[in-house]
Amino acid sequence: MYDFDCALSDIVKLDYRTADVFKKYQLSFCCSGSISLISACEAKGIDFEQISNELKEATRNLILPNNLPFNEWKIDFLIDFITNIHHAYIYQVIPSLCSTLESFTPGHQAKYPALTRVLELFTKLKEILILHNRHEDEIIFPYIKQIDSAYRRKESYGNLFVRTLRKPLHIIEREHFQIHELLNDLKIETKQFTVPDKACLSYQVIIKKLEEAHNNLLQHKFLEHAILFPKAIAIEQKLLQL
C-alpha cells in the first residue's frame, strides 16, 4: 500500500486516518515528517509489515449505501446498529479527539484563533454526548426493546411495561437540540471544516476529524429522532390498547 520511500507527511496528506497509527508509534508526521516510512521504522525498530497492516486497517473504507431501508429494520436491530456503530464511535473517538484539541490548542491558538472557541464547543459536546449515550444505553434502549418484545408477542400484560416513554424522550430531545446547536457552531467556527491555507498537517488532521465526527453524529441523530423514537412511541400507544 505504501512505498518504502514515501514520507510520513505524504501518507497523512493522502489519508488523515493514518495519523493515529503514527501517533501510536510516536512517529512525527507534521513539521518533521519528511522522513520516509521505512527509515522511520528502522530508526525506531518498528516492524514495517506490522505498521503497514495497521495503516491498511485504519484506512479501510466501509461503505453504507444511502438507500439502506432503516425504516424497515426491526427495532432491536436498529438499536444494535446505533449502539455498535454510533455509540461505539462516540466512546472511542470523541474523548480522544477532545484530548488532541486540549494538547494542540495552547501552542497554536495564536496562529489559528478559532481553536479556542472550537475547543470550548467540542468539550461541551463531548460532555453531553457521553452522558446522553449512557442514558440511552442503560435506560432508554433496554426499555424500548422490552416494549417492542411485549408488543410482538401480544402479551396481555404488555401495557404494564409502558412507563410513558414520552417523558424521558423530552430529555433526549432537549439533548439532541443542544448537540445540534453545538455541531452548527463548530461548523461555523471552522468555516464548514475548511482547512486554512498553509495550515500544518496536525491542524489539517484535526479539521478532518471534526468533520468526520459531525457527519457521524448527524446520521446518529437522524436514526433516533426520525425513526427509532417515533416507532417506540407508536408501540407504547398500541400496547396501551391491548
Secondary structure, 3 states (H helix, E strand, C coil): CCCCCCEHHHHHHHCHHHHHHHHHCCCCCCCCCCCEHHHHHHHHCCCHHHHHHHHHHHCCCCCCCCCCCHHHCCHHHHHHHHHHHHHHHHHHHHHHHHHHHHHHHHHHCCCCCHHHHHHHHHHHHHHHHHHHHHHHHHHHHHHHHHHHHHHHCCCCCHHHHCCCCHHHHHHHHHHHHHHHHHHHHHHHHCCCCCCCCCCCHHHHHHHHHHHHHHHHHHHHHHHHHHHHHHHHHHHHHHHHCC
